[in-house]
Amino acid sequence: MPQPSKAFKTHGEQIALLRCRGMQINDVAYARRVLERVNYYRFSGYWYPFRQLDADGRHRLDVFVDGANFTDVAALYDFDERLRSAVFDCLTPVELALKAMLGHELGRLDPLVHLRPALLGPGARQKRSAAKPSQQYQMWLDRYNKELSLSREDFVKHHQRKYGGQLPIWAAVEVMGWGSLAYLYRLSPIAVCDVIAARMKLTAAQLGSWIRALNIVRNYSAHHARMFNRVYTLKPRLPKVETHPELAAAKKALNRCFGQLTLIQYLLTVLGIGDRTLLPRTLSTYPDIPALPISHMGTPKDWQTLPLWQGWTL
């Protein structure tokens, strides 16, 4: 039988429960103010690492480790909030650059190339067919049409009036979200992918994996999800360390936040766009919590001396 729903608890009762489980709360008024602006359930994701492990070391108990402090949890939450904002701000110019490059290179082939699967890459067509669209292409087209129908941009209205609503690719990319861009990149001709990836000193396959991985990171930042200690399951492909030594640190932390941040910092650097000081400055504000050091993000101790990160935190 399913268990009944948990009983409602006031902020005062929530604070009492945390204290009962071993959380140090020296300023009750401060704790109440925090819980009034941050949902208790949401906040619990940040005190989760402070919960004791069972004897097997596989599951977290309800009681906290010695020294667990509400102020430290709040500091982690505030850091993660800054991190999400910084990630979103840094990915925005990357997204705009992808739109510009994809729209321009595909536009060379045909203004309506995105509506003509025969002109796209092999993934846009069914096997042994020169023009019949693949299921992947149809899924992308349905997604694009939905985005187009929801757009309230003036240029969309202009094309609807003058050209029957068929946007050329360089205009169409402006209504696409990151997910649609990632899809369209995978469906594009190999030569187009090669040209775009070469501008970032990557192969087409490597850039494609980066776009997919960073789409997830962007979604976390846009939807206010916890980022700092999350495990990222989609690992992007990296070039050889011999050719890209600045990415060596990322290779050791691809499933951790620092690995993903390194990809973003690399793209900002190689494309010469955005604010390359923002992520380093944000990382440097990680709170000093001995029980939960910055290494929980996959960040090495000497991160500020690494090529992509040095000199930006002053």
N, C-alpha and C positions, 0 to 999 in steps of 0.2 A: 504493500500500500504506500502511495506517496505520502511524504511527510507534510504536515500543515505548513502554511507560509510562516516565515519568521515573524515574531511579534514586533510591532513598532516600538522604537525607543527614541525618547527625546534627546536633545544634545547633551543634557546633563547626565542622562542614563548611559549614553555612549561613552562619555568621559569616565564615568564610574566603572564601566566595564573594562575599558583600556587600563585603568589603574589596577583593577582587580587582577588583570593578566600580566602585570609587571611593567607596564609602560610608565616612565617617569613623566609626570605633568606638574611642573612647578607653578605655572600660571594658568589657572583654570579659565579666567576671563579670556586670555589669548587663545586657548584651545577652543573655547566656544566660538570665538570670532572666526577662526579657521574653518570649523565645521559648519558654520552658517553660510560660508561662501564656497566650500568644497564638499561635495557629497561624501558622506562617511564611507560608502561602498567604494567610491572612486579613490578616496584617500588610502583605503586599506591596501591598494596595490603598492603603495610606497612604504608601508611598514611591513609588508610581507617578508622582505629579507631579514628583518629583525626578529622574526619568530623562530623559536628553537626548533632544531631538527629532532626527529625521533631517534631511537637507538640505532636503526639501520641507516640513518642519514639520508633517507629517501623522501620523507614527508615532513611538512611543517606542522608543528603543534600550535595550539591556541595561545600558549604562554610565550612571552618575549624573552630574549636573551638579557643577561645582566647589562645594565647601562643603557638600554633602549630608551630614547628620549623623544618626546613629542616634538620638541623644537628641531631636532635633527631631521625628523620625517618631514616637517614643514619646509625645512631648507632644501631637502631633496625635491619636494614637489615644486617649489619655486624655481629651482634650477631647471627642472624638466620643462617647465612652462617657458622659460627663456630659450631653452634648446629647441623646442618645437617651433617657436616664433622665428628663431634664427635659421633653422632648416628650411622653413617655408620661404623665407625671404631670399635665401640663397638658391633654392631650386627654381624660383620664378624666372630669373634671367636665363637659366639653363633651358627651361621649358620654352621660353620665347625664342631662344637661339635654335632649338630643334624645329620649331614651327617654321622659322625663316628658312633654314637649310632644306628641310623636307619639301616645303612649298615651292622653293626655287628650283631644286634639282628635278622634282617630278614635273614641274611646269615646263621644263625644257622639252619633255616628251610630248605633252598634250595638256591644254588647259583643263580638260575634264578627265585626266588620266585616272583619277580616283573612282570614276563612275564607269570605267572601261577596263574590266579585269584582264582583257586580252593584252593590254599594254603594261600590266603590272608584272610582278615576279611570279614564279611557278606556284607559290603558295596560294595565289589568288584564283587559280583555276583547278578544276578537277583533273585528275591524272588522265593522260591520253586525250586531253581536250585542249583545243587552242583558244577557246573563248568561254566555255561553260563555267560559271563562277563556282568556286569551292564553298564548302560550308563555312570555313573560316572567313572568307570574304563576305559572305552573306551576313554573318554575325557582325562583322565590322560595319557593313553598310546599314544594318538595322540600328546599330548604336549611333552611327553618324547622323542618320535621318532623325533620330530622336533628339540629339543635341541640336540639330538644325531647327527642328520644330519648336524647341524651347527657347531659342535665341531671340532676344529683343533688340539686337544690334541694328543700327540704321543701315549699315551696308548690306545686311541680309534682306531687309525690306526693299532696298534699291534693286538688288538682283532679282527679287521676286517680281517686281514691277516690270523691269526692263528685259530680263533674260529668263523668265519663267522659273526662277528660283534655283537655277543651276549655277552654283558658285564655282568659279575657277579654283584650282587647287590652292593657289596662294592666298585666296580668301577663305576657302573651306577650312584650312588648318586653324584659323582663328576662332572657330566655334568648337573645335575639338578639345577635349580634356586630355590629360597626360595618357590615360589608358587607351584612348583612341589613337593617339600619336604612336604609342608603342605598337599597337596592332598594325597600323598603316606602314610603319617602318618594316615590320616583318613581312608584309605583303608586297613591298616595293621590289623593283628589279635589283639584282645583285650589284650591278654597276652603280646605281644610285646610293645604295647602302655603303659601298666601298668609298665613294667620294666623301660622304658625310663623315664616316668613321675616320678616314685619313686625316681630316681636319683636327681630330682629337688624338691623333697618333695611336689609334686602335684599329683592330680589324672589325669588319662588319659584324661578325658573330659576337665579339667582345662587347661592342657598343650595344647591340641588341639586348644582351644579358644585363648590361648596366641600366638601360632604360627600363626594363621590366623590374629590376630590383629597386630602383629609385622611385618607381611608381608606387610601390608599397610604402616606402619611407615617406613619400609625399602624402599619401593617404593618412598615415599615422599622424603626421604633423597637422594636416588640415582638419582632422576629426578629433583632435585633442586626446589622442591615445598616448599612453606612457611610452617613452622612447629610450631613456638612458640605460636601462639594464635589460632591455628586451633581446630575445634571441631571434635573429633574422634567418629564416629557413631557406630563403632563395639566395643562393650564393652566385654572384656575378663572376664571369670569367676575367682573369687578369692576364696581362701580357707577361712575358718573361722578366724576371727581376733584373737580368743583365741589361735589358734595354730600358727598363723603367724602375730604377732603384728607388725612386720616390714613393713607389707603391708597395715596397717590401713590408712595411708595417701593417698595411691593410691585409696582406695575404695571411697574416697570423690572426686576424680578427674579423674575417669576412662575415661571420654570423653574429658579430657584436656591433654595437652602435658606432664605435670608433672606426671600424672598417667601412661602414656605409658613409660616415662623414668624410673619410679620406677620399672616397670617390667623388663626392661633391666638391671638395676643396681642389682636387685635381682638375675637374672640368672647368671650374672658375678660373684656374690658373692657366690651363692650356688654351682656353678660348679668350682669355683676357677680359672677362666680364664680371659683373657683380662686385660685391664687397668682400674681398678675400681676408679682411680682418675680422669679420663677424663671427665665424665659427671658432677661430682660435680665442678671441676675446670671451666668447661664451663658455668655452671649455675651461678657461682659466678661472671661472667663477664657481667651479664645482666645490661644494661645501667640504670642509675639513672634518670628516667623520671616520675615525680610526676603524670602526667596525665595518665600514662600507667604503673603501677607498675608490678612487677613480678607475682603478683596474677592473672594476665590475662592468665598466663600459667597453672593456677590451683595450683600454688606453694604456700604452706603455709609460713607465715612469719618466722617460726622457722625451716625451712627445713634443715638447716645445723646442727641441733641438733638431727635429726631423725636417727634411728639406721643404715639405709643403706647409709646415706649421711654424717654422722659426721666424722670428722677427715681426710677427703680426700681433703680439699681445702687449706691446709697449704702449 
